[in-house]
Structures are given as C-alpha cells and as structure tokens.
C-alpha cells in the first residue's frame, strides 16, 4: 500500500489527476459498500481478510471496483498487485471497459531456488504468470525478476524494468557538525558503541536468526546490533538472543526516527532468503550506511560492483561470522562502502527517476492505444 500511496502522491504533484483505489473496510456505519462519492479521489474496497501476504476481498468488492472505474473513467489503470483474487480478474474487467492496464508485481523471489522459502515464492510466480501475460505492461524491479517471468511465459514486450526509488532528500547522510536533537536522542538510546542495524519484518523469509547467530559467535567488541521491526518471530528470537550487545528496538512508525537510526548506524545488514527490491536497503544506502545483503531478489544487483557486500542466501551465518570482525576492525572500509552506497542510489534509485520512468511508460501505452484505435 505504501508503494501505491507514494506513487499516487508524486504523480499528483506533477499535475496528474489520480485516484487511489485500495482495500480498506468502511470505518463507520454511515459508509456503506455503495457510498462512492463522485468527487472523492480515493475509493476503499471491502475485504474479508487482509495481511502483508494476501488479501481476500468481500463478495461485493469486484462490483464496487467496476462501478468505481466506470465512474472515474481513467486513461490508465495501474494495479499494485496485492496477491488477491481481484488481480486475476482485472485484465478482463479493463478489457471490457477498454482501459489499458499496468501492474507492478512485488512478490519477493530468489532466482536460484536455493531454499524452501524461495520455492514457495516460485509457486506464486507460476500462479501469476498466465494472468500477467494479459496485462498491457507489468513493472518489475530488476532484470533478474524479468528473466524469471519470461521463463514462465510472460512475453518480454509486456515487461518493464523500473526499480524502486527513494527520496534522497529525506534519506540522507548526517551533516557533519550539525547533529539534530532527534539524532542525539536516538544515539543516547543506542549507546556509545558502533551500531550494526537490521530494519524490517522479523519473519522466516528475512532470515534474521542467521544474523543473530553470527553476532553471538563473533560478539564484536565495542559494537551493538540493533533490531528494528516486528513480526511473527520477534518474541522467539528476542527470548533466545538477548544481551547488552543486542538492542531490540521494536516497530518504529516515525519516519524521522527511522532516518535517524540509519544515520547513526555504521553497517546495515539484510540477510533475507527472498526479496523483491528492498526499500529498507535503498533507504540505508541513501543514508550513506555501509550495506551487506544477500543476493536474493534484486538486492545483489543493487550492491554489485562495489556498492556494498553481497552474500549468498546459503550459509549466511558462516559468511557473516567472517565479515563482522573485518567490518569491526576497518572503519575506513565501512565509511567508503557508505559513500559508494549513496552514490549508487543517486545514480540509479532516486524516486524522481522512478516516477520519470512510470510517466514514460504511461505515455507509451496511451500512444499504442491511439495507434490501435
């Protein structure tokens, strides 16, 4: 949902008329499933079940979606796919309404199929491929993801590689000599040691346990591991891996505090088994933090050619056990990796570059529609 909100907001700022249709049950009895306001730019579709993995819409959601599109009469429909049954019905619906359809396909993957989690994600790709072939365009985040979908039968001319982008004015390195009060407060809670940080969901696919095992084996002197986030494995891991050198920060909803955490961190570690293209990784890179990530999804592609350290998804604990002492003993190395990470974001992964590419894609599709008419 954050992807859709960010894209919608930035397109509006560029003068485009946008409408944000998303799953969100009515919050008051006065708002029924049929109460679509003619001037409301956003529309909520009712759902039965909603999680970070999938969404099951309410029986009336498809009709409400159709009514909304008929009322809005968009030039282009852009669907940020939510792993929902409606994803499979959208091509038919948009064909009936004669509206071109774009999808952004988010599910994480590991092209190497090196673990059970990757195999589960591959099933998702196999399930979606026939439907994606019927969209006018499908946005993916990397050429690796594009190759996976081509192997599964999605025509190459239907795919567009447009990486995620981050706001480089928000996610920025700390300014020397001008530490903010918030940064001072965050630093006070972090302590005086050098900070190694993980930020994200604490779930099986994120493989945080491998990082914690390596940290326990190495116990780098003068350093602290900070775990920012929440998820189904948090309680179990927190009970198993506690101590003065591990800080369980918890979920952090405040944007400015998340920026301050990355600015205070020296090293960001992402040990995932599967990924798409991690926004947390791009945010850490934009803040000038040295980054270590596995080659799951597109993350290895993001850090290639010296922008960071890339691990295999196999044997993460063993690799980190070797790397953590090196990074502890080489602050000059971590500073250089942080500089390169920031440069890589500025070169390839700014939010302006992302929106420029989306605008260009819309223009190409509309031009094709005009030629076909």
Secondary structure as a PSIPRED ss2 file (coil, helix, strand):
# PSIPRED VFORMAT (PSIPRED V4.0)

   1 X C   1.000  0.000  0.000
   2 X H   0.000  1.000  0.000
   3 X H   0.000  1.000  0.000
   4 X H   0.000  1.000  0.000
   5 X H   0.000  1.000  0.000
   6 X H   0.000  1.000  0.000
   7 X H   0.000  1.000  0.000
   8 X H   0.000  1.000  0.000
   9 X H   0.000  1.000  0.000
  10 X H   0.000  1.000  0.000
  11 X H   0.000  1.000  0.000
  12 X H   0.000  1.000  0.000
  13 X H   0.000  1.000  0.000
  14 X C   1.000  0.000  0.000
  15 X C   1.000  0.000  0.000
  16 X C   1.000  0.000  0.000
  17 X C   1.000  0.000  0.000
  18 X C   1.000  0.000  0.000
  19 X C   1.000  0.000  0.000
  20 X E   0.000  0.000  1.000
  21 X E   0.000  0.000  1.000
  22 X E   0.000  0.000  1.000
  23 X E   0.000  0.000  1.000
  24 X C   1.000  0.000  0.000
  25 X C   1.000  0.000  0.000
  26 X C   1.000  0.000  0.000
  27 X C   1.000  0.000  0.000
  28 X C   1.000  0.000  0.000
  29 X C   1.000  0.000  0.000
  30 X C   1.000  0.000  0.000
  31 X C   1.000  0.000  0.000
  32 X C   1.000  0.000  0.000
  33 X C   1.000  0.000  0.000
  34 X C   1.000  0.000  0.000
  35 X C   1.000  0.000  0.000
  36 X C   1.000  0.000  0.000
  37 X C   1.000  0.000  0.000
  38 X C   1.000  0.000  0.000
  39 X C   1.000  0.000  0.000
  40 X C   1.000  0.000  0.000
  41 X C   1.000  0.000  0.000
  42 X E   0.000  0.000  1.000
  43 X E   0.000  0.000  1.000
  44 X E   0.000  0.000  1.000
  45 X E   0.000  0.000  1.000
  46 X C   1.000  0.000  0.000
  47 X E   0.000  0.000  1.000
  48 X E   0.000  0.000  1.000
  49 X E   0.000  0.000  1.000
  50 X E   0.000  0.000  1.000
  51 X C   1.000  0.000  0.000
  52 X C   1.000  0.000  0.000
  53 X C   1.000  0.000  0.000
  54 X C   1.000  0.000  0.000
  55 X E   0.000  0.000  1.000
  56 X E   0.000  0.000  1.000
  57 X E   0.000  0.000  1.000
  58 X C   1.000  0.000  0.000
  59 X C   1.000  0.000  0.000
  60 X C   1.000  0.000  0.000
  61 X H   0.000  1.000  0.000
  62 X H   0.000  1.000  0.000
  63 X H   0.000  1.000  0.000
  64 X H   0.000  1.000  0.000
  65 X H   0.000  1.000  0.000
  66 X H   0.000  1.000  0.000
  67 X H   0.000  1.000  0.000
  68 X H   0.000  1.000  0.000
  69 X H   0.000  1.000  0.000
  70 X H   0.000  1.000  0.000
  71 X H   0.000  1.000  0.000
  72 X H   0.000  1.000  0.000
  73 X C   1.000  0.000  0.000
  74 X C   1.000  0.000  0.000
  75 X C   1.000  0.000  0.000
  76 X E   0.000  0.000  1.000
  77 X E   0.000  0.000  1.000
  78 X E   0.000  0.000  1.000
  79 X E   0.000  0.000  1.000
  80 X E   0.000  0.000  1.000
  81 X C   1.000  0.000  0.000
  82 X C   1.000  0.000  0.000
  83 X C   1.000  0.000  0.000
  84 X E   0.000  0.000  1.000
  85 X C   1.000  0.000  0.000
  86 X H   0.000  1.000  0.000
  87 X H   0.000  1.000  0.000
  88 X H   0.000  1.000  0.000
  89 X H   0.000  1.000  0.000
  90 X H   0.000  1.000  0.000
  91 X H   0.000  1.000  0.000
  92 X H   0.000  1.000  0.000
  93 X H   0.000  1.000  0.000
  94 X H   0.000  1.000  0.000
  95 X H   0.000  1.000  0.000
  96 X H   0.000  1.000  0.000
  97 X H   0.000  1.000  0.000
  98 X C   1.000  0.000  0.000
  99 X C   1.000  0.000  0.000
 100 X E   0.000  0.000  1.000
 101 X E   0.000  0.000  1.000
 102 X E   0.000  0.000  1.000
 103 X E   0.000  0.000  1.000
 104 X E   0.000  0.000  1.000
 105 X C   1.000  0.000  0.000
 106 X C   1.000  0.000  0.000
 107 X C   1.000  0.000  0.000
 108 X C   1.000  0.000  0.000
 109 X E   0.000  0.000  1.000
 110 X C   1.000  0.000  0.000
 111 X C   1.000  0.000  0.000
 112 X C   1.000  0.000  0.000
 113 X C   1.000  0.000  0.000
 114 X C   1.000  0.000  0.000
 115 X C   1.000  0.000  0.000
 116 X H   0.000  1.000  0.000
 117 X H   0.000  1.000  0.000
 118 X H   0.000  1.000  0.000
 119 X H   0.000  1.000  0.000
 120 X H   0.000  1.000  0.000
 121 X H   0.000  1.000  0.000
 122 X H   0.000  1.000  0.000
 123 X H   0.000  1.000  0.000
 124 X H   0.000  1.000  0.000
 125 X H   0.000  1.000  0.000
 126 X H   0.000  1.000  0.000
 127 X H   0.000  1.000  0.000
 128 X H   0.000  1.000  0.000
 129 X H   0.000  1.000  0.000
 130 X H   0.000  1.000  0.000
 131 X H   0.000  1.000  0.000
 132 X H   0.000  1.000  0.000
 133 X C   1.000  0.000  0.000
 134 X C   1.000  0.000  0.000
 135 X C   1.000  0.000  0.000
 136 X C   1.000  0.000  0.000
 137 X E   0.000  0.000  1.000
 138 X E   0.000  0.000  1.000
 139 X E   0.000  0.000  1.000
 140 X E   0.000  0.000  1.000
 141 X C   1.000  0.000  0.000
 142 X C   1.000  0.000  0.000
 143 X H   0.000  1.000  0.000
 144 X H   0.000  1.000  0.000
 145 X H   0.000  1.000  0.000
 146 X H   0.000  1.000  0.000
 147 X H   0.000  1.000  0.000
 148 X H   0.000  1.000  0.000
 149 X H   0.000  1.000  0.000
 150 X H   0.000  1.000  0.000
 151 X H   0.000  1.000  0.000
 152 X C   1.000  0.000  0.000
 153 X C   1.000  0.000  0.000
 154 X C   1.000  0.000  0.000
 155 X C   1.000  0.000  0.000
 156 X H   0.000  1.000  0.000
 157 X H   0.000  1.000  0.000
 158 X H   0.000  1.000  0.000
 159 X E   0.000  0.000  1.000
 160 X E   0.000  0.000  1.000
 161 X E   0.000  0.000  1.000
 162 X C   1.000  0.000  0.000
 163 X C   1.000  0.000  0.000
 164 X C   1.000  0.000  0.000
 165 X C   1.000  0.000  0.000
 166 X E   0.000  0.000  1.000
 167 X C   1.000  0.000  0.000
 168 X C   1.000  0.000  0.000
 169 X C   1.000  0.000  0.000
 170 X C   1.000  0.000  0.000
 171 X C   1.000  0.000  0.000
 172 X C   1.000  0.000  0.000
 173 X C   1.000  0.000  0.000
 174 X C   1.000  0.000  0.000
 175 X C   1.000  0.000  0.000
 176 X C   1.000  0.000  0.000
 177 X C   1.000  0.000  0.000
 178 X C   1.000  0.000  0.000
 179 X C   1.000  0.000  0.000
 180 X C   1.000  0.000  0.000
 181 X H   0.000  1.000  0.000
 182 X H   0.000  1.000  0.000
 183 X H   0.000  1.000  0.000
 184 X H   0.000  1.000  0.000
 185 X H   0.000  1.000  0.000
 186 X H   0.000  1.000  0.000
 187 X H   0.000  1.000  0.000
 188 X H   0.000  1.000  0.000
 189 X H   0.000  1.000  0.000
 190 X H   0.000  1.000  0.000
 191 X C   1.000  0.000  0.000
 192 X C   1.000  0.000  0.000
 193 X C   1.000  0.000  0.000
 194 X E   0.000  0.000  1.000
 195 X E   0.000  0.000  1.000
 196 X E   0.000  0.000  1.000
 197 X E   0.000  0.000  1.000
 198 X E   0.000  0.000  1.000
 199 X E   0.000  0.000  1.000
 200 X C   1.000  0.000  0.000
 201 X C   1.000  0.000  0.000
 202 X C   1.000  0.000  0.000
 203 X C   1.000  0.000  0.000
 204 X H   0.000  1.000  0.000
 205 X H   0.000  1.000  0.000
 206 X H   0.000  1.000  0.000
 207 X C   1.000  0.000  0.000
 208 X H   0.000  1.000  0.000
 209 X H   0.000  1.000  0.000
 210 X H   0.000  1.000  0.000
 211 X H   0.000  1.000  0.000
 212 X H   0.000  1.000  0.000
 213 X H   0.000  1.000  0.000
 214 X H   0.000  1.000  0.000
 215 X H   0.000  1.000  0.000
 216 X H   0.000  1.000  0.000
 217 X H   0.000  1.000  0.000
 218 X H   0.000  1.000  0.000
 219 X C   1.000  0.000  0.000
 220 X C   1.000  0.000  0.000
 221 X C   1.000  0.000  0.000
 222 X C   1.000  0.000  0.000
 223 X E   0.000  0.000  1.000
 224 X E   0.000  0.000  1.000
 225 X E   0.000  0.000  1.000
 226 X E   0.000  0.000  1.000
 227 X E   0.000  0.000  1.000
 228 X E   0.000  0.000  1.000
 229 X C   1.000  0.000  0.000
 230 X C   1.000  0.000  0.000
 231 X C   1.000  0.000  0.000
 232 X C   1.000  0.000  0.000
 233 X C   1.000  0.000  0.000
 234 X H   0.000  1.000  0.000
 235 X H   0.000  1.000  0.000
 236 X H   0.000  1.000  0.000
 237 X H   0.000  1.000  0.000
 238 X H   0.000  1.000  0.000
 239 X H   0.000  1.000  0.000
 240 X H   0.000  1.000  0.000
 241 X C   1.000  0.000  0.000
 242 X C   1.000  0.000  0.000
 243 X E   0.000  0.000  1.000
 244 X C   1.000  0.000  0.000
 245 X C   1.000  0.000  0.000
 246 X E   0.000  0.000  1.000
 247 X E   0.000  0.000  1.000
 248 X E   0.000  0.000  1.000
 249 X E   0.000  0.000  1.000
 250 X E   0.000  0.000  1.000
 251 X C   1.000  0.000  0.000
 252 X C   1.000  0.000  0.000
 253 X C   1.000  0.000  0.000
 254 X C   1.000  0.000  0.000
 255 X H   0.000  1.000  0.000
 256 X H   0.000  1.000  0.000
 257 X H   0.000  1.000  0.000
 258 X H   0.000  1.000  0.000
 259 X H   0.000  1.000  0.000
 260 X H   0.000  1.000  0.000
 261 X H   0.000  1.000  0.000
 262 X H   0.000  1.000  0.000
 263 X H   0.000  1.000  0.000
 264 X H   0.000  1.000  0.000
 265 X C   1.000  0.000  0.000
 266 X C   1.000  0.000  0.000
 267 X E   0.000  0.000  1.000
 268 X E   0.000  0.000  1.000
 269 X E   0.000  0.000  1.000
 270 X E   0.000  0.000  1.000
 271 X C   1.000  0.000  0.000
 272 X C   1.000  0.000  0.000
 273 X C   1.000  0.000  0.000
 274 X C   1.000  0.000  0.000
 275 X E   0.000  0.000  1.000
 276 X C   1.000  0.000  0.000
 277 X C   1.000  0.000  0.000
 278 X C   1.000  0.000  0.000
 279 X H   0.000  1.000  0.000
 280 X H   0.000  1.000  0.000
 281 X H   0.000  1.000  0.000
 282 X H   0.000  1.000  0.000
 283 X H   0.000  1.000  0.000
 284 X H   0.000  1.000  0.000
 285 X H   0.000  1.000  0.000
 286 X H   0.000  1.000  0.000
 287 X C   1.000  0.000  0.000
 288 X C   1.000  0.000  0.000
 289 X C   1.000  0.000  0.000
 290 X E   0.000  0.000  1.000
 291 X E   0.000  0.000  1.000
 292 X E   0.000  0.000  1.000
 293 X E   0.000  0.000  1.000
 294 X E   0.000  0.000  1.000
 295 X C   1.000  0.000  0.000
 296 X C   1.000  0.000  0.000
 297 X C   1.000  0.000  0.000
 298 X C   1.000  0.000  0.000
 299 X H   0.000  1.000  0.000
 300 X H   0.000  1.000  0.000
 301 X H   0.000  1.000  0.000
 302 X H   0.000  1.000  0.000
 303 X C   1.000  0.000  0.000
 304 X C   1.000  0.000  0.000
 305 X C   1.000  0.000  0.000
 306 X C   1.000  0.000  0.000
 307 X C   1.000  0.000  0.000
 308 X C   1.000  0.000  0.000
 309 X E   0.000  0.000  1.000
 310 X E   0.000  0.000  1.000
 311 X E   0.000  0.000  1.000
 312 X C   1.000  0.000  0.000
 313 X C   1.000  0.000  0.000
 314 X C   1.000  0.000  0.000
 315 X C   1.000  0.000  0.000
 316 X H   0.000  1.000  0.000
 317 X H   0.000  1.000  0.000
 318 X H   0.000  1.000  0.000
 319 X H   0.000  1.000  0.000
 320 X H   0.000  1.000  0.000
 321 X H   0.000  1.000  0.000
 322 X H   0.000  1.000  0.000
 323 X H   0.000  1.000  0.000
 324 X H   0.000  1.000  0.000
 325 X H   0.000  1.000  0.000
 326 X H   0.000  1.000  0.000
 327 X H   0.000  1.000  0.000
 328 X H   0.000  1.000  0.000
 329 X H   0.000  1.000  0.000
 330 X C   1.000  0.000  0.000
 331 X H   0.000  1.000  0.000
 332 X H   0.000  1.000  0.000
 333 X H   0.000  1.000  0.000
 334 X H   0.000  1.000  0.000
 335 X H   0.000  1.000  0.000
 336 X H   0.000  1.000  0.000
 337 X H   0.000  1.000  0.000
 338 X H   0.000  1.000  0.000
 339 X H   0.000  1.000  0.000
 340 X H   0.000  1.000  0.000
 341 X H   0.000  1.000  0.000
 342 X H   0.000  1.000  0.000
 343 X H   0.000  1.000  0.000
 344 X H   0.000  1.000  0.000
 345 X H   0.000  1.000  0.000
 346 X H   0.000  1.000  0.000
 347 X H   0.000  1.000  0.000
 348 X H   0.000  1.000  0.000
 349 X C   1.000  0.000  0.000
 350 X E   0.000  0.000  1.000
 351 X H   0.000  1.000  0.000
 352 X H   0.000  1.000  0.000
 353 X H   0.000  1.000  0.000
 354 X H   0.000  1.000  0.000
 355 X H   0.000  1.000  0.000
 356 X H   0.000  1.000  0.000
 357 X H   0.000  1.000  0.000
 358 X H   0.000  1.000  0.000
 359 X H   0.000  1.000  0.000
 360 X H   0.000  1.000  0.000
 361 X H   0.000  1.000  0.000
 362 X H   0.000  1.000  0.000
 363 X H   0.000  1.000  0.000
 364 X H   0.000  1.000  0.000
 365 X H   0.000  1.000  0.000
 366 X H   0.000  1.000  0.000
 367 X H   0.000  1.000  0.000
 368 X H   0.000  1.000  0.000
 369 X H   0.000  1.000  0.000
 370 X H   0.000  1.000  0.000
 371 X H   0.000  1.000  0.000
 372 X H   0.000  1.000  0.000
 373 X C   1.000  0.000  0.000
